[in-house]
Amino acid sequence: MAAPGKTGKAARRVASAPLQRLDDFGHQLSFYARAFAWTFRVLRRYRTEVLRLLAEVSLGTGGLAVIGGSVVIVGFMTFFTGSQVGLQGYESLNQIGTAAFTGFVASYFNTREIAPLVSALALSATVGCGFTAQLGAMRISDEIDALEVMAVPSMPFLVTTRMLAGMIAVVPLYIVGLLASYGATRVIVTMFYGQSTGTYDHYFHLFLPPNDILWSFGKVIIFAVLVMLIHCYYGYHASGGPAGVGVAVGRAVRTSIVVINVADLMLGMAIWGTSPGVRIAG
């Protein structure tokens, strides 16, 4: 007689899973909305904390600071992905006799897709994971509850400050990353394959509208806000001791990777879906 009862409980769990997911999603959206609502008051009350976190995001702490912080990580990742753009772009175009257009590939793909995505993923893997672990450790050690007891609102002090720090810091980080990707592709094409710098620069600048650079910065700022909010959410709601903090970090990384790629698709369709901005014609 126990088997039907167990089967019924399992069926109810399966049936309620979509509703539970929907409830969790609504809880996350509410958390993000409350974090945004504190933005202007945080800029007045906790400017010192924002500046401290800004330095932490840019230069890192501990072992990350030894190697130069997030700046170096973003620079290295975008440099090597830019190298791949140069290698694959030149070889692919050379097969159909259009290797001269490699400059177009560099300006088009690095600006619109490669550099923003790599910078966002690097931010998630370095700063985002650190924020999740920090907030998770504070949650399981009751430090967040202690802040509330001392009449310090934990949401703006711990979450909104980190969101603002990430949003501000990502701009100079992305400048380094974008220039590194441009430089890597140019070095591969002109020095490794021997294409003339004049040809490369001509097509590079011809197919690089200023609007694309501005939209690229807009994309990476949105990605940074999403990464900071997602990682702070999972750290803020961590439970289950030290093991629970590890679980929260893993969930935050997986969620941020998926959200970044979905947001990239939606933004790409919204910005360039109807008007690509560049035109190649004979």
C-alpha positions as CSV (number, residue, x, y, z in Angstrom):
1,M,0.0,0.0,0.0
2,A,3.0,2.3,0.4
3,A,3.9,2.2,-3.3
4,P,0.8,4.2,-4.5
5,G,1.4,6.9,-1.9
6,K,5.0,7.3,-3.0
7,T,4.0,7.4,-6.6
8,G,1.4,10.1,-5.9
9,K,3.9,12.2,-4.0
10,A,6.4,11.9,-6.9
11,A,3.7,12.8,-9.4
12,R,2.8,15.9,-7.4
13,R,6.4,16.9,-7.2
14,V,6.8,16.6,-11.0
15,A,3.5,18.5,-11.6
16,S,4.5,21.3,-9.2
17,A,8.0,21.7,-10.6
18,P,7.1,24.2,-13.3
19,L,5.1,26.3,-10.8
20,Q,8.0,26.2,-8.4
21,R,10.4,27.4,-11.2
22,L,8.0,30.2,-12.0
23,D,7.8,31.2,-8.4
24,D,11.6,31.2,-8.1
25,F,11.8,33.4,-11.3
26,G,9.3,35.9,-9.8
27,H,11.3,36.0,-6.6
28,Q,14.5,36.8,-8.6
29,L,12.8,39.5,-10.5
30,S,11.5,41.1,-7.3
31,F,15.0,40.9,-5.8
32,Y,16.5,42.7,-8.9
33,A,13.8,45.3,-8.9
34,R,14.5,46.1,-5.2
35,A,18.2,46.3,-5.9
36,F,17.6,48.8,-8.7
37,A,15.2,50.8,-6.5
38,W,18.0,51.6,-4.1
39,T,20.3,53.0,-6.7
40,F,20.0,56.7,-6.1
41,R,20.0,56.4,-2.4
42,V,23.1,54.2,-2.5
43,L,24.9,56.8,-4.5
44,R,24.2,59.3,-1.6
45,R,24.7,57.0,1.4
46,Y,27.3,54.5,0.4
47,R,29.7,56.2,-2.0
48,T,32.7,55.1,0.0
49,E,31.6,51.4,-0.2
50,V,31.0,51.7,-3.9
51,L,34.5,53.1,-4.5
52,R,36.0,50.3,-2.4
53,L,34.2,47.7,-4.4
54,L,35.1,49.5,-7.6
55,A,38.8,48.9,-6.8
56,E,38.1,45.3,-5.9
57,V,36.3,44.7,-9.2
58,S,39.0,46.3,-11.3
59,L,42.2,45.2,-9.5
60,G,41.0,42.1,-7.6
61,T,42.0,40.9,-4.2
62,G,44.4,38.2,-3.0
63,G,45.8,36.0,-5.7
64,L,43.8,37.8,-8.4
65,A,45.4,41.1,-7.4
66,V,48.9,39.5,-7.8
67,I,48.4,39.0,-11.5
68,G,46.8,42.4,-12.1
69,G,43.2,41.8,-11.3
70,S,40.2,41.6,-13.7
71,V,42.0,44.0,-16.1
72,V,44.6,41.4,-17.0
73,I,42.1,38.5,-17.1
74,V,39.8,40.4,-19.6
75,G,42.8,41.5,-21.6
76,F,44.3,38.0,-22.0
77,M,40.9,36.4,-22.8
78,T,40.0,38.9,-25.5
79,F,43.5,38.9,-26.9
80,F,43.4,35.2,-27.5
81,T,39.9,35.2,-28.9
82,G,40.9,38.0,-31.1
83,S,43.8,35.9,-32.3
84,Q,41.4,33.1,-33.2
85,V,39.2,35.6,-35.2
86,G,42.3,36.6,-37.2
87,L,43.4,33.0,-37.8
88,Q,39.9,31.6,-38.7
89,G,38.9,34.7,-40.6
90,Y,41.9,34.9,-42.8
91,E,42.0,31.2,-43.6
92,S,38.3,31.1,-44.4
93,L,38.3,34.2,-46.6
94,N,41.6,33.2,-48.3
95,Q,39.9,30.0,-49.6
96,I,37.6,32.1,-51.7
97,G,40.1,34.7,-52.6
98,T,38.8,37.5,-50.4
99,A,41.5,37.6,-47.7
100,A,41.6,41.3,-48.0
101,F,38.3,41.5,-46.1
102,T,39.8,40.1,-42.9
103,G,39.8,43.7,-41.6
104,F,36.0,43.7,-42.0
105,V,35.8,40.4,-40.0
106,A,37.9,41.9,-37.2
107,S,35.8,45.1,-36.9
108,Y,32.5,43.3,-37.3
109,F,32.7,40.3,-35.1
110,N,35.1,41.6,-32.4
111,T,33.0,44.7,-31.8
112,R,29.5,43.2,-32.0
113,E,29.9,39.7,-30.5
114,I,33.3,38.4,-29.4
115,A,34.6,41.2,-27.1
116,P,31.3,41.8,-25.3
117,L,30.7,38.1,-24.6
118,V,34.2,37.3,-23.6
119,S,34.4,40.3,-21.3
120,A,31.0,39.4,-19.6
121,L,32.1,35.8,-19.1
122,A,35.4,36.9,-17.7
123,L,33.6,39.2,-15.3
124,S,31.4,36.3,-14.2
125,A,34.3,33.9,-13.7
126,T,36.3,36.3,-11.6
127,V,34.4,39.1,-9.8
128,G,30.9,37.4,-10.0
129,C,32.1,34.2,-8.3
130,G,33.9,36.2,-5.6
131,F,30.7,38.2,-4.9
132,T,28.7,35.1,-4.6
133,A,31.2,33.5,-2.2
134,Q,31.4,36.7,-0.1
135,L,27.6,37.1,0.3
136,G,27.2,33.4,0.8
137,A,29.7,33.3,3.6
138,M,28.1,36.3,5.2
139,R,24.7,34.6,5.0
140,I,25.7,31.3,6.6
141,S,27.6,33.1,9.3
142,D,24.6,35.4,10.1
143,E,26.4,38.6,9.2
144,I,23.6,39.7,6.9
145,D,21.1,39.3,9.7
146,A,23.5,41.2,12.0
147,L,23.4,44.1,9.6
148,E,19.6,44.2,9.7
149,V,19.7,44.1,13.5
150,M,22.0,47.1,13.4
151,A,19.5,49.0,11.2
152,V,21.8,48.7,8.1
153,P,19.6,47.7,5.2
154,S,21.5,44.7,3.7
155,M,20.0,45.0,0.2
156,P,21.5,48.4,-0.7
157,F,24.7,47.9,1.3
158,L,25.6,44.5,-0.1
159,V,23.8,44.1,-3.4
160,T,23.2,47.6,-5.0
161,T,26.7,48.7,-4.2
162,R,28.2,45.7,-6.0
163,M,25.9,46.2,-9.0
164,L,27.0,49.8,-9.4
165,A,30.6,48.9,-8.9
166,G,30.4,46.3,-11.6
167,M,28.5,48.6,-14.0
168,I,31.1,51.4,-13.6
169,A,34.2,49.2,-13.6
170,V,33.2,47.3,-16.8
171,V,33.7,50.4,-19.0
172,P,37.5,50.7,-18.6
173,L,37.8,46.9,-18.4
174,Y,36.0,46.6,-21.8
175,I,38.2,49.3,-23.3
176,V,41.2,47.2,-22.5
177,G,39.4,44.1,-23.8
178,L,38.2,45.6,-27.1
179,L,41.6,47.1,-27.9
180,A,43.3,43.8,-27.0
181,S,41.0,41.9,-29.5
182,Y,41.6,44.5,-32.2
183,G,45.4,44.4,-31.7
184,A,45.5,40.6,-31.6
185,T,43.6,40.2,-34.9
186,R,45.8,42.8,-36.5
187,V,49.0,41.2,-35.4
188,I,47.9,37.8,-36.7
189,V,46.8,39.0,-40.1
190,T,49.6,41.5,-40.8
191,M,52.5,39.9,-39.1
192,F,51.7,36.2,-39.2
193,Y,50.0,36.0,-42.6
194,G,51.8,39.0,-44.1
195,Q,48.8,41.1,-45.3
196,S,49.7,44.7,-45.9
197,T,48.7,47.0,-43.0
198,G,47.2,49.5,-45.5
199,T,44.8,46.9,-46.8
200,Y,43.8,45.7,-43.4
201,D,43.3,49.1,-41.9
202,H,41.3,50.3,-44.9
203,Y,38.7,47.5,-44.6
204,F,38.8,47.6,-40.8
205,H,37.9,51.3,-40.6
206,L,35.5,51.1,-43.6
207,F,33.2,48.6,-41.8
208,L,33.5,50.0,-38.3
209,P,30.7,52.5,-37.8
210,P,31.0,54.6,-34.6
211,N,27.5,53.5,-33.6
212,D,28.7,49.9,-33.4
213,I,31.2,50.8,-30.8
214,L,28.6,52.6,-28.7
215,W,26.2,49.8,-28.9
216,S,29.0,47.4,-28.0
217,F,29.6,49.3,-24.8
218,G,25.9,49.4,-24.1
219,K,25.7,45.6,-24.5
220,V,28.6,44.9,-22.1
221,I,27.2,47.3,-19.5
222,I,23.9,45.4,-19.6
223,F,25.8,42.1,-19.3
224,A,27.7,43.4,-16.3
225,V,24.5,44.5,-14.5
226,L,23.0,41.1,-15.2
227,V,26.1,39.2,-14.0
228,M,26.3,41.2,-10.8
229,L,22.6,40.8,-9.9
230,I,22.6,37.1,-10.6
231,H,25.7,36.4,-8.6
232,C,24.6,38.6,-5.7
233,Y,21.2,36.9,-5.7
234,Y,22.6,33.4,-5.3
235,G,25.1,34.5,-2.7
236,Y,22.5,36.5,-0.7
237,H,20.2,33.5,-0.6
238,A,22.8,30.8,0.0
239,S,22.0,28.2,2.7
240,G,23.4,24.9,3.9
241,G,26.8,25.8,5.3
242,P,30.0,26.0,3.3
243,A,28.8,23.3,0.9
244,G,25.8,25.5,0.2
245,V,28.0,28.4,-0.7
246,G,29.7,26.2,-3.3
247,V,26.3,25.2,-4.7
248,A,25.3,28.8,-4.9
249,V,28.5,29.7,-6.9
250,G,27.9,26.9,-9.3
251,R,24.2,27.9,-9.9
252,A,25.2,31.5,-10.3
253,V,27.8,30.8,-13.0
254,R,25.5,28.5,-14.9
255,T,22.6,31.0,-14.8
256,S,24.8,34.0,-15.7
257,I,26.2,32.1,-18.8
258,V,22.8,31.2,-20.0
259,V,21.4,34.7,-19.4
260,I,24.3,36.4,-21.0
261,N,23.9,34.4,-24.2
262,V,20.1,34.9,-24.3
263,A,20.5,38.6,-23.7
264,D,23.2,38.8,-26.4
265,L,20.7,37.2,-28.9
266,M,17.9,39.6,-27.9
267,L,20.1,42.7,-28.0
268,G,21.6,41.7,-31.3
269,M,18.1,41.2,-32.8
270,A,16.9,44.5,-31.4
271,I,20.0,46.6,-32.5
272,W,21.0,45.0,-35.8
273,G,18.0,42.8,-36.7
274,T,16.4,45.2,-39.1
275,S,19.4,47.2,-40.1
276,P,22.8,45.5,-40.1
277,G,24.7,48.8,-40.3
278,V,27.2,47.7,-42.9
279,R,26.7,46.7,-46.5
280,I,29.0,44.8,-48.9
281,A,28.1,45.3,-52.5
282,G,29.9,44.8,-55.8
